[in-house]
Amino acid sequence: MVSRFITISLSLMLVIFFTTSIQSIAQTYTFSYTYQNVTRVNGGGTLEPGDIIEVRALMMLTANKKSVTKNLYYLDTIATGFNYVANSMKIITNEGNLFLGTYTDNSNDDLGAYTTLPGGYRVLRINIGTSAPNVSTTDITTNTGGGTVNDKTILPKKSSTEYLFLVAYQLQVTATIGDILYPTGTFYFTDNSGSKKTEHSKYPGIMVTPNQALCNNFSSASFTAESSFGSGNTQNRSAGTINVPGYNIVNMGSSDPKDGNFAISNNTSADGTTDNTGPYQPTANSHRVFNGFWDIIGDHTGAADPAAGNLPAAAGTNGGYMLVVNAAFPTGEAYSDIVSGLCPNTYYEFSAWLRNICGNCGIDQDGISSYTPGVLPNLAFTINDIDYYTTGNMQYNKKWEKRGFIYKTGPTETSFKITIKNNAPGGGGDDWVLDDISLATCYPNLIMSPSDTAKVCKANIVNLYDTVRSYFNTYTNYCWEKSTDGGNTWIGTGVCGSKTPVLKDGMWEYVIDTTFYSVAADSGTYYRVKVATTKDNLTDVNCSVNNSQKVFLKVYNYDCSVLADILKSISVRKSNSGIPSITWATLNEEGIRNFELQRSIDGKSFTTIHSTLSLYNNGGIYQHEDPIDFNGTVYYRIQINGKKYQSAYSKMVSLYHLNNVFSVKANNPFNTKLQLDVQSSTDGLMDIKLMDSYGRMVLRKSFSATRGNNVLFINDVSNLPAGMYIVTISISNQTIQQKLIKNN
């Protein structure tokens, strides 16, 4: 089966990228220009410095006794930002299989050659077809010397009268982050009428950008079009707002969708059956499309198991729809939308769920069914027509897979065009389904201290703290807000500013505080924090985040100074066991309910770690040891609580604490091995997990660690794709996370 690609444009005219058809005296020529990110072919990713892409320039032409193509060759001047990978020129099938062999870069030894011309121009050439001479580097740009293609030429075939082959070669990225690359290439030939033809292709652009993990804490942005395709109780639905000029939407059937068609369906069977257990080709099965080829599945939306998806909907029952694509060899758009109402200087996740639905659609180089997966779907995600991400090859594994990337809007950017396009030259295979397209904003976590109620006496200082933790370091602007009507209406307190976050345990973090003297009228007021990526975004409800807990302020109508006078002294030192020991003494305890010992590691946000349940009444000395597992300065204070629920605080004391240390230093970035220098406060079994940017565990190791310094080596990481990873190290209920970068 040869499948064909369709294009969906929701608000734009149809565009088939880098594809041209030429007809001349019974001859038809079709061209397509694309690439694959070889470095990210498994799992997908963005294009980074050092990555290798494989350029794939496709040509399909008719050839019989009366239609002959002559002087056929391919020429490319290597674009800025790339280095040619030596001896990588070849002819391949549309499935990516090598045809005959590779070509060296040397002059006159085969049909390919590469050289640098005067002026620094780096040029490669491949002569194609019967009787093609070897390429000489001395006249590599001559307009003669190509080969002939007729009905006896040995080249990969699409059918008995059509040849379909790809010129392929590899380029390594030398550009830097933020550059846009434009690979090029040109076919030259003479058609049956003797007319000289040129087909020049220039890719619209590939952005060089770092790989980032998808965010877990997010909120969806606005779409103007359908992203999950709705649901219904019929197997197929109409196109609705999905407009595909020049292409037909069809119902699922025994031979549909054919080449160049698509369906929107809740069941990918040929006749509405829900049974996916029947045979595949080469055994006939009329329930499957094309009499035994495609999987019979349901959509993805709301599936209990995201990888498995939903079961196909039975006739007359409601089921979610998905886009079902029968892709052809030319590259082109599969989804397009204009997204507006975006926030400047903000990270967004653009993602979709995909599944390869044919495990036996392949054809061999002679156009005969091979009953293999064939061409694997490989899609490009673009912003404003520039490629930012490729999915890599979507293997046939009977699973839905999420693919996506992180994009940061510019300082004033509030809208852009998003596109998903076919990046694989199709043919046998490249049949897939698409669902749940999403654009999401990666939001920070806001953690208030105290988390619910702040209690204070009148005319005393109120201290409120909020810890801002985010996957990205852009939410640097903040404002404190208050509400006097139970949290329904919020106004600014005038306390606003910006802070620089620091990386801590894999997240960007900073602490902000507000301090003011309480008055009786403040009692019953709620407080919270609002953050945004820019100062202007703080005033936009769609671009600011206020998901912190709201803190209730309770002001007691008492003078708390008498409580503070009860405390005689407070001190901290190391005990014989090496842990902090806190001592405080009182003069008398009349009117006291209890004492709370509070700890802080930043001197601002305090947590109660001990509360006295019995008192001396006439004064006494209290002592408590704190087995804290912390490396650095630790702070303590006493909260004195009166019987009338008023409170006061002692002065703050501190201790530089080094006994219990747990720290990790890694070689970052890493390449062929990962070295971890771990300082442990205890002996025990250390568990190390390495997660990729999709949250999948790619490696797990256990080591016997001893108290003190441990140097650990993990050597089996050279085959991991380049990109961002998170390493998690755990021992004795202690855990540290760090972001790492893998380079090639």
Residue pairs with C-beta under 8 A, 6 or more apart in sequence:
1 290
1 293
1 358
1 361
1 363
1 369
1 428
2 158
2 159
2 259
2 328
2 363
2 367
2 427
2 428
3 259
3 326
3 327
3 328
3 358
3 361
3 426
3 427
3 428
3 429
3 430
3 431
4 258
4 259
4 260
4 261
4 326
4 327
4 328
4 329
4 426
5 260
5 325
5 326
5 327
5 328
5 329
5 330
5 331
5 332
5 334
5 422
5 426
5 430
6 244
6 247
6 257
6 260
6 261
6 262
6 325
6 326
6 327
6 328
6 334
7 14
7 15
7 16
7 244
7 247
7 332
7 333
7 334
8 242
8 243
8 244
8 262
8 323
8 333
8 334
8 335
8 336
9 15
9 243
9 244
9 245
9 333
9 336
10 224
10 225
10 226
10 241
10 242
10 243
10 335
10 336
10 337
11 224
11 225
11 243
11 336
11 337
11 338
12 336
12 417
13 245
14 244
14 245
14 246
14 247
14 333
15 332
15 333
16 330
16 331
16 332
16 333
17 204
17 331
17 332
17 333
17 421
18 31
18 32
18 33
18 34
18 201
18 203
18 330
18 331
19 30
19 31
19 32
19 330
19 331
19 332
20 29
20 30
20 31
20 199
21 28
21 29
21 30
21 31
22 28
22 29
22 30
22 191
22 197
22 199
23 29
24 191
24 192
24 193
24 195
25 67
25 191
25 192
25 193
26 62
26 64
26 66
26 67
26 192
27 61
27 62
27 63
27 67
27 69
27 191
27 192
28 60
28 61
28 62
29 59
29 60
29 61
29 69
29 189
29 191
29 197
29 199
30 58
30 59
30 60
30 61
30 329
30 330
31 57
31 58
31 59
31 60
31 187
31 199
31 201
32 57
32 58
32 329
32 330
32 331
32 425
33 55
33 56
33 57
33 58
33 185
33 201
33 203
33 331
34 56
34 58
34 203
34 331
34 423
34 424
34 425
35 53
35 54
35 55
35 56
35 183
35 203
35 206
35 423
36 53
36 54
36 56
36 96
36 378
36 390
36 393
36 423
36 424
37 45
37 47
37 51
37 52
37 53
37 390
37 392
38 51
38 52
38 53
38 54
38 170
39 45
39 48
39 50
39 51
39 52
39 721
39 722
39 744
40 46
40 47
40 51
40 390
40 392
40 721
40 722
40 723
41 378
41 392
41 393
42 392
42 393
42 721
43 392
43 692
43 694
43 721
44 389
44 390
44 391
44 392
44 403
45 211
45 389
45 390
45 392
45 405
45 693
45 721
45 722
45 723
46 207
46 208
46 209
46 210
46 211
46 388
46 389
46 405
47 53
47 173
47 181
47 206
47 207
47 208
47 209
47 387
47 390
48 173
48 177
48 208
48 209
48 210
48 211
48 722
48 723
49 173
49 174
49 175
49 176
49 177
49 208
50 172
50 173
50 722
50 743
50 744
51 172
51 173
51 722
51 744
52 85
52 170
52 171
52 172
52 173
53 170
53 171
53 173
53 183
53 206
54 88
54 168
54 169
54 170
55 76
55 167
55 168
55 169
55 170
55 171
55 183
55 185
56 92
56 166
56 167
56 168
56 425
57 74
57 166
57 167
57 168
57 185
57 187
57 201
58 94
58 164
58 165
58 166
58 329
58 330
58 425
59 163
59 164
59 165
59 166
59 167
59 187
59 199
60 158
60 162
60 163
60 164
60 329
61 69
61 149
61 162
61 163
62 161
62 162
63 69
63 149
63 150
63 151
63 153
63 161
63 162
63 163
64 150
64 151
64 161
65 150
65 151
66 192
67 150
67 192
68 148
68 149
68 150
68 192
69 129
69 148
69 149
69 150
69 189
69 190
69 191
69 192
70 146
70 147
70 148
70 189
70 190
71 143
71 144
71 145
71 146
71 147
71 148
71 188
71 189
71 190
71 196
72 127
72 128
72 129
72 132
72 146
72 147
72 148
72 149
72 187
72 188
72 189
73 125
73 126
73 127
73 128
73 132
73 145
73 146
73 147
73 187
73 188
73 189
74 125
74 126
74 128
74 167
74 185
74 186
74 187
74 188
75 123
75 124
75 125
75 140
75 141
75 185
75 186
75 188
76 123
76 124
76 125
76 169
76 184
76 185
76 186
77 121
77 122
77 123
77 184
78 84
78 122
78 123
78 124
78 171
79 181
79 182
79 183
79 184
80 175
80 181
81 173
81 174
81 175
81 179
81 181
81 208
82 171
82 172
82 173
82 174
82 175
82 181
82 183
83 171
83 172
83 174
84 114
84 122
84 124
84 169
84 170
84 171
84 172
85 169
85 170
85 171
85 172
86 105
86 114
87 102
87 103
87 104
87 105
88 102
88 168
88 169
88 170
89 102
89 103
89 105
89 112
89 114
89 124
89 126
89 167
89 168
89 169
90 98
90 99
90 101
90 102
90 103
90 168
90 169
91 99
91 100
91 126
91 128
91 155
91 156
91 165
91 166
91 167
91 168
92 98
92 99
92 156
92 165
92 166
92 168
93 99
93 156
93 164
93 165
93 166
93 364
93 365
94 156
94 158
94 164
94 165
94 166
94 329
94 375
94 425
94 426
94 427
94 428
95 362
95 363
95 374
95 375
95 427
95 428
95 429
96 375
97 365
99 155
99 156
99 165
99 365
100 154
103 110
103 111
103 112
103 113
103 126
104 110
104 112
104 113
105 112
105 113
105 114
105 115
105 124
106 113
106 137
107 113
107 115
107 135
107 136
107 137
107 138
108 134
108 135
108 136
108 137
109 134
110 134
110 135
111 126
111 127
111 128
111 132
111 134
111 135
111 147
112 124
112 125
112 126
112 127
112 135
113 124
113 125
113 134
113 135
113 136
113 137
113 140
114 122
114 123
114 124
114 125
114 137
115 122
115 123
115 137
115 140
116 122
116 123
117 123
117 140
117 141
123 140
123 141
124 169
125 135
125 140
125 141
126 135
126 167
127 133
127 134
127 135
127 145
127 146
127 147
128 146
128 147
128 149
128 155
128 165
128 167
129 146
129 147
129 148
129 149
129 153
129 155
130 147
130 148
130 149
130 150
130 152
130 153
130 154
131 147
131 148
132 145
132 146
132 147
132 148
133 145
135 145
139 145
143 188
143 196
146 188
146 189
147 153
149 155
149 163
151 161
153 163
155 163
155 165
156 163
156 164
156 165
156 365
157 163
157 164
157 365
157 366
157 367
158 164
158 367
158 427
159 367
160 367
162 367
164 329
164 427
166 425
167 185
171 183
173 181
173 208
175 181
175 208
176 208
177 208
177 209
177 210
178 207
178 208
178 209
179 207
179 208
180 205
180 206
180 207
180 208
180 386
181 203
181 205
181 206
181 208
182 202
182 203
182 204
182 205
182 206
183 202
183 203
183 206
184 200
184 201
184 202
184 203
185 200
185 201
186 198
186 199
186 200
186 201
187 197
187 198
187 199
188 196
188 197
188 198
189 196
189 197
190 196
190 197
191 197
203 387
204 385
204 386
204 387
205 385
205 386
205 387
206 386
206 387
207 383
207 386
207 387
207 388
209 388
209 405
210 724
211 405
211 693
211 722
211 723
211 724
212 347
212 405
212 406
212 693
212 724
213 406
213 471
213 692
213 693
213 694
213 695
213 724
213 726
214 349
214 351
214 402
214 404
214 405
214 406
214 693
214 694
214 695
215 347
215 349
215 406
215 440
215 442
215 443
215 471
215 472
216 471
216 695
217 442
217 443
217 444
217 445
217 471
218 349
218 440
218 441
218 442
218 443
219 440
219 441
219 443
220 438
220 439
220 440
220 441
221 339
221 341
221 342
221 348
221 439
221 440
221 441
222 339
222 340
222 341
223 337
223 339
223 437
223 439
224 337
224 338
224 339
224 340
225 241
225 242
225 337
226 240
226 241
226 242
227 436
227 437
227 438
228 299
228 301
228 320
228 321
228 435
228 436
228 437
229 237
229 264
229 299
229 320
229 321
229 322
229 323
229 435
230 237
230 320
230 321
231 266
231 299
231 301
231 318
231 319
231 320
231 321
232 266
232 318
232 319
232 321
233 313
233 316
233 317
233 318
233 319
234 266
235 251
235 252
235 265
235 266
235 267
235 272
235 313
235 315
236 251
236 252
236 263
236 264
236 265
237 264
237 265
237 321
238 249
238 264
239 249
239 264
242 249
242 264
242 323
244 262
247 260
247 261
247 262
248 260
248 261
249 261
249 262
249 263
249 264
250 256
250 257
250 258
250 261
250 262
250 263
251 263
251 265
252 263
252 265
252 267
252 268
252 269
252 270
252 289
252 324
253 270
253 271
253 289
254 270
254 271
254 286
254 289
254 290
254 291
255 289
255 290
256 263
256 289
257 263
257 289
257 324
257 325
257 326
258 326
259 326
259 328
260 326
260 328
261 326
262 323
262 324
262 325
262 326
263 324
264 321
264 322
264 323
264 324
265 321
265 322
265 324
266 298
266 299
266 312
266 313
266 319
266 320
266 321
266 322
267 274
267 296
267 297
267 298
267 312
267 313
267 314
267 319
268 289
268 294
268 295
268 296
268 297
268 312
268 324
268 357
268 433
269 287
269 288
269 289
269 296
269 312
270 286
270 287
270 288
270 289
270 290
270 291
271 286
271 287
272 314
272 315
273 287
273 296
273 312
274 296
274 311
274 312
274 313
274 314
275 287
275 296
276 295
276 296
276 297
276 312
278 285
278 287
278 288
279 285
279 292
280 288
280 292
280 293
280 359
280 360
281 288
281 290
281 291
281 292
281 293
281 360
281 369
281 371
282 292
282 369
282 371
283 292
284 291
284 292
285 291
285 292
286 292
287 296
288 294
288 295
288 296
293 358
293 360
293 361
294 357
294 358
294 431
295 355
295 357
295 358
295 359
295 398
296 312
297 309
297 310
297 311
297 312
297 355
297 357
297 433
298 309
298 310
298 311
298 312
298 313
298 319
298 320
298 322
299 309
299 310
299 319
299 320
299 321
299 322
299 433
299 435
300 306
300 309
300 310
300 320
300 322
300 353
300 355
300 400
300 435
300 436
301 310
301 320
301 435
301 436
302 310
302 320
303 309
303 310
303 400
306 353
306 400
306 402
307 399
307 400
307 401
308 399
308 400
309 355
309 400
310 319
310 320
312 319
313 319
313 320
320 435
322 433
322 434
322 435
323 334
323 335
323 433
323 434
323 435
324 357
324 433
325 334
325 422
325 431
325 432
325 433
325 434
326 431
327 375
327 377
327 422
327 424
327 426
327 430
327 431
327 432
328 426
328 427
328 430
329 425
329 426
329 427
329 430
330 422
330 425
330 426
331 421
331 422
331 423
331 424
331 425
332 421
332 422
333 419
333 420
333 421
334 379
334 420
334 421
334 422
334 434
335 352
335 418
335 419
335 420
335 434
335 437
336 417
336 418
336 419
336 420
337 417
337 418
337 419
338 415
338 416
338 417
338 418
339 415
339 416
339 417
339 418
339 439
340 414
340 415
341 414
341 415
341 542
342 348
342 409
342 413
342 414
342 415
342 416
343 409
343 414
343 441
343 532
343 533
343 537
343 540
343 542
343 543
344 409
344 410
344 411
344 412
344 413
344 414
344 533
344 534
344 536
344 537
344 543
345 408
345 409
345 410
345 411
345 474
345 533
345 534
345 537
346 408
346 409
346 441
346 474
346 533
346 537
346 543
347 406
347 407
347 408
347 441
347 442
347 471
347 472
347 474
348 406
348 407
348 408
348 409
348 439
348 440
348 441
348 442
349 404
349 405
349 406
349 407
349 438
349 439
349 440
349 441
349 442
350 381
350 383
350 388
350 389
350 404
350 405
350 407
350 418
350 438
350 439
351 402
351 403
351 404
351 405
351 437
351 438
351 440
352 381
352 402
352 403
352 404
352 420
352 434
352 435
352 436
352 437
352 438
353 400
353 401
353 402
353 403
353 434
353 435
353 436
354 377
354 379
354 391
354 394
354 400
354 401
354 403
354 432
354 433
354 434
355 394
355 398
355 399
355 400
355 401
355 432
355 433
356 373
356 376
356 377
356 394
356 395
356 396
356 397
356 431
356 432
357 431
357 432
357 433
358 373
358 374
358 396
358 429
358 431
359 372
359 373
359 396
359 398
360 369
360 371
360 372
360 373
360 374
361 373
361 374
361 375
361 428
361 429
361 430
361 431
362 369
362 370
362 371
362 372
362 373
362 374
362 375
362 428
362 429
363 369
363 370
363 374
363 427
363 428
364 370
369 428
370 428
372 429
373 395
373 396
373 429
374 427
374 428
374 429
374 430
375 424
375 425
375 426
375 427
375 428
375 429
375 430
376 393
376 394
376 395
376 396
376 424
376 429
376 430
377 391
377 393
377 394
377 422
377 424
377 430
377 431
377 432
378 390
378 391
378 392
378 393
378 394
378 422
378 423
378 424
379 390
379 391
379 394
379 403
379 420
379 421
379 422
379 423
379 424
380 387
380 389
380 390
380 391
380 420
380 421
380 422
380 423
381 387
381 388
381 389
381 390
381 391
381 403
381 404
381 405
381 418
381 419
381 420
382 388
382 417
382 418
382 419
382 420
382 421
383 407
383 416
383 417
383 418
384 416
384 417
385 417
385 419
387 423
388 405
388 407
389 403
389 404
389 405
390 423
391 403
391 423
392 403
393 424
394 401
394 403
394 432
400 435
402 694
404 438
406 442
406 472
408 472
408 474
409 416
411 534
418 439
420 434
420 437
422 430
424 430
442 470
442 471
442 472
443 470
443 545
443 547
444 468
444 469
444 470
444 471
444 475
444 531
444 545
445 468
445 469
445 470
445 547
446 466
446 467
446 468
446 469
446 528
446 529
446 531
446 545
446 546
446 547
446 548
446 549
447 466
447 467
447 469
447 548
447 549
448 464
448 465
448 466
448 528
448 529
448 548
448 549
448 550
448 551
449 464
449 465
449 466
449 467
449 605
449 606
449 607
450 464
450 551
451 549
451 551
452 549
452 551
452 552
453 551
453 552
453 553
453 554
454 462
454 464
454 527
454 551
454 552
454 553
454 554
455 554
455 556
455 645
455 646
455 647
456 462
456 518
456 553
456 554
456 555
456 556
456 560
456 647
457 518
457 555
457 556
457 558
457 559
457 560
457 563
457 646
457 647
457 648
458 518
458 519
458 520
458 555
458 556
458 557
458 558
458 559
459 517
459 518
459 519
459 559
460 517
460 518
460 560
460 648
461 515
461 516
461 517
461 518
462 515
462 516
462 517
462 518
462 522
462 553
463 513
463 514
463 515
463 604
464 480
464 513
464 514
464 515
464 527
464 551
465 511
465 512
465 513
465 604
465 605
466 478
466 511
466 512
466 513
466 529
466 548
467 509
467 510
467 511
467 605
468 475
468 478
468 499
468 501
468 509
468 510
468 511
468 512
468 529
468 531
469 507
469 508
469 509
470 501
470 507
470 508
470 509
471 507
471 508
472 508
473 501
473 503
473 508
474 533
475 501
475 531
475 532
475 533
475 545
476 498
476 499
476 500
476 501
476 510
476 531
476 533
477 496
477 497
477 498
477 531
477 532
477 533
477 534
477 535
477 537
477 538
478 496
478 497
478 498
478 499
478 512
478 529
478 530
478 531
478 532
478 538
479 492
479 493
479 495
479 496
479 529
479 530
479 538
480 492
480 493
480 495
480 496
480 512
480 514
480 527
480 528
480 529
480 530
481 490
481 491
481 492
481 493
481 527
481 528
481 529
481 530
481 546
482 490
482 491
482 493
482 525
482 526
482 527
482 528
483 489
483 490
483 491
483 525
483 526
483 528
483 550
484 524
484 525
484 526
486 526
487 526
487 550
490 528
490 546
493 514
493 527
495 514
496 538
497 512
498 535
499 510
499 512
500 510
501 508
501 509
501 510
502 508
502 509
502 510
503 509
503 739
505 736
505 737
505 738
506 726
506 737
506 738
506 739
511 602
511 604
511 605
512 529
513 604
514 527
518 553
518 555
519 555
520 555
520 557
522 553
522 555
523 553
523 554
523 555
524 552
524 553
524 554
525 552
525 553
526 550
526 551
526 552
526 553
527 550
527 551
527 553
528 546
528 548
528 549
528 550
528 551
529 546
529 548
530 538
530 544
530 545
530 546
531 538
531 544
531 545
531 546
532 538
532 540
532 543
532 544
532 545
533 543
534 543
537 543
537 544
538 544
556 644
556 645
556 646
556 647
558 642
558 644
558 646
560 642
560 646
560 647
560 648
561 648
562 591
563 591
563 592
563 640
563 642
563 646
563 647
563 648
564 640
564 648
564 649
564 650
565 587
566 586
566 587
566 588
566 589
566 590
566 592
566 640
567 584
567 585
567 586
567 587
567 638
567 640
567 650
568 584
568 585
568 586
568 587
568 619
569 583
569 584
569 585
570 582
570 583
570 584
570 585
570 636
570 637
570 638
570 650
570 651
570 653
571 582
571 583
571 584
571 653
572 580
572 581
572 582
572 583
572 636
572 653
572 654
572 655
573 580
573 581
573 583
573 655
574 580
574 581
574 655
574 657
574 659
575 581
575 625
577 625
578 659
579 625
579 626
579 627
579 628
579 657
579 659
579 660
580 625
580 626
580 628
580 634
580 636
580 655
580 657
581 623
581 624
581 625
581 626
582 597
582 623
582 624
582 625
582 626
582 636
582 653
583 621
583 622
583 623
584 595
584 621
584 622
584 638
584 650
585 619
585 620
585 621
585 622
586 592
586 616
586 619
586 620
586 622
587 619
588 617
588 618
588 619
589 615
589 616
589 617
589 618
589 619
590 617
591 642
591 643
591 644
592 615
592 640
592 641
592 642
592 643
593 641
593 642
593 643
593 645
594 611
594 612
594 613
594 615
594 641
595 611
595 612
595 615
595 622
595 638
595 639
595 640
595 641
596 608
596 610
596 611
596 612
596 638
596 639
596 641
597 608
597 609
597 610
597 611
597 624
597 626
597 636
597 638
598 606
598 607
598 608
598 609
598 636
598 637
598 638
598 639
599 606
599 607
599 609
599 626
599 628
599 634
599 635
599 636
600 606
600 607
600 634
600 635
600 636
600 637
601 630
601 632
601 633
601 634
601 635
602 635
603 633
603 635
603 652
603 654
606 635
606 637
608 639
609 624
609 626
610 624
610 626
612 622
626 634
626 636
627 660
628 634
628 657
628 660
629 660
629 662
629 681
629 734
630 657
630 660
631 657
631 658
631 660
631 661
631 662
631 663
632 656
632 657
633 654
633 655
633 656
633 657
634 654
634 655
634 657
635 652
635 653
635 654
636 652
636 653
636 654
636 655
637 649
637 650
637 651
637 652
637 653
638 649
638 650
639 647
639 648
639 649
639 650
640 647
640 648
640 649
640 650
641 647
642 648
659 681
660 681
661 679
661 680
661 681
662 678
662 679
662 680
662 681
662 731
662 734
662 736
663 678
663 679
663 736
664 676
664 677
664 678
664 679
664 727
664 729
664 736
664 738
665 676
665 677
666 674
666 675
666 676
666 677
666 727
666 738
666 740
667 673
667 674
667 675
668 738
668 739
668 740
668 741
669 740
669 741
669 742
669 743
670 717
670 740
670 741
670 742
670 743
671 718
671 742
671 743
671 744
672 715
672 717
672 718
673 713
673 714
673 715
673 717
673 718
674 690
674 713
674 714
674 717
674 727
674 740
675 711
675 712
675 713
675 714
676 688
676 710
676 711
676 712
676 713
676 714
676 727
676 729
677 709
677 710
677 711
677 712
678 686
678 705
678 709
678 710
678 711
678 712
678 729
679 708
679 709
679 710
680 686
680 705
680 706
680 707
680 708
680 709
680 710
680 731
681 707
681 732
681 734
682 707
682 731
682 732
683 705
683 706
683 707
684 704
684 705
684 731
684 732
685 702
685 703
685 704
685 705
685 731
686 702
686 703
686 704
686 705
686 710
686 712
686 729
686 730
686 731
687 700
687 701
687 702
687 729
687 730
687 731
688 700
688 701
688 702
688 703
688 712
688 714
688 727
688 728
688 729
688 730
689 697
689 699
689 700
689 727
689 728
690 697
690 698
690 699
690 700
690 714
690 717
690 725
690 726
690 727
690 728
690 740
691 697
691 698
691 725
691 726
691 727
691 728
692 698
692 720
692 721
692 723
692 725
693 723
693 724
693 725
698 720
698 725
699 714
699 716
699 717
699 720
701 712
701 714
703 710
703 712
705 731
717 742
720 742
721 742
722 742
722 743
722 744
723 741
723 742
724 739
724 740
724 741
724 742
725 739
725 740
725 741
725 742
726 737
726 738
726 739
726 740
727 737
727 738
727 740
728 735
728 736
728 737
729 735
729 736
729 737
730 736
